[in-house]
Each structure stands twice: as structure tokens, then as C-alpha cells.
Amino acid sequence: MATTIINPAPNTNASNDSWIGFLLGTIVLIILVVIFFVYVLPLIRGLSGKGGIQVNLPKTVNVNVQQSK
């Protein structure tokens, strides 16, 4: 029995739609990075068990400025 090899014709169409996949992938990647920094990273830091940062402020602050001559 003879073997027949059929090669498909080469694709010579210069398609301008090849950049759309790259653009959509880039947009999805940017959205995922923003979601990570806005939601996931603060959640991970909150689960570390440190209890947050405590800031102690004085009840009064002296804002009198004395000018020297």
C-alpha cells in the first residue's frame, strides 16, 4: 500500500488580529496585579498575628512659635 503525505498549504495571510490576544492578556494581568495589591496583600498582612500598629499621640500639642530677633 502506498503512503500519501499531504502537506497543508502555508498560511500566508497577514492577519492584523494577532495583537488582540496579547492586549487582552496584558489587561488581565494588570487587573490581577491590582487585585493582589488591593485585596490579597492586606489580607495576608492582617493574618500575621501582630495585631496592627499602635500609635500614641499626646493630648495637647504646643504650637506656640517664638520668633527670635
C-alpha positions as CSV (number, residue, x, y, z in Angstrom):
1,M,0.0,0.0,0.0
2,A,1.3,3.4,-0.9
3,T,1.8,6.2,1.7
4,T,0.4,9.5,0.9
5,I,1.7,12.6,2.6
6,I,-0.5,15.6,2.3
7,N,1.2,18.9,3.4
8,P,-1.2,21.7,4.1
9,A,-0.7,24.9,2.2
10,P,1.4,27.5,4.1
11,N,-0.6,30.2,5.8
12,T,0.4,33.4,4.0
13,N,-2.4,35.6,5.4
14,A,-1.1,38.6,7.2
15,S,-3.6,38.8,9.9
16,N,-3.8,42.0,12.0
17,D,-5.8,40.3,14.7
18,S,-2.7,38.7,16.3
19,W,-2.1,41.6,18.7
20,I,-5.6,41.3,20.3
21,G,-4.6,38.2,22.3
22,F,-1.5,40.0,23.6
23,L,-3.5,43.1,24.5
24,L,-6.2,41.1,26.4
25,G,-3.6,39.1,28.2
26,T,-1.8,42.2,29.3
27,I,-5.1,43.8,30.6
28,V,-6.0,40.7,32.5
29,L,-2.5,40.6,34.0
30,I,-2.7,44.2,35.1
31,I,-6.1,43.6,36.7
32,L,-4.9,40.6,38.6
33,V,-1.9,42.5,39.9
34,V,-4.1,45.4,41.1
35,I,-6.5,42.9,42.8
36,F,-3.5,41.3,44.5
37,F,-2.1,44.5,45.9
38,V,-5.6,45.9,46.9
39,Y,-7.2,42.8,48.5
40,V,-4.8,39.9,48.9
41,L,-1.7,41.5,50.3
42,P,-3.5,43.4,53.1
43,L,-5.3,40.2,54.0
44,I,-2.0,38.3,54.2
45,R,-0.5,41.0,56.4
46,G,-3.6,41.0,58.7
47,L,-3.3,37.3,59.3
48,S,0.3,37.6,60.6
49,G,-1.0,37.9,64.2
50,K,0.9,41.1,65.1
51,G,-2.3,42.9,66.0
52,G,-1.6,46.0,63.9
53,I,0.3,49.2,64.6
54,Q,-0.3,51.2,67.8
55,V,0.3,54.9,67.6
56,N,0.3,57.0,70.8
57,L,-0.5,60.7,70.4
58,P,-0.2,63.4,73.1
59,K,-3.5,65.0,74.1
60,T,-2.1,68.5,73.6
61,V,0.5,69.9,71.2
62,N,2.3,73.2,71.9
63,V,2.1,75.1,68.7
64,N,3.3,78.5,70.0
65,V,6.1,79.8,67.9
66,Q,8.5,82.4,69.4
67,Q,10.5,84.4,66.9
68,S,14.0,85.5,67.8
69,K,15.2,88.9,66.8
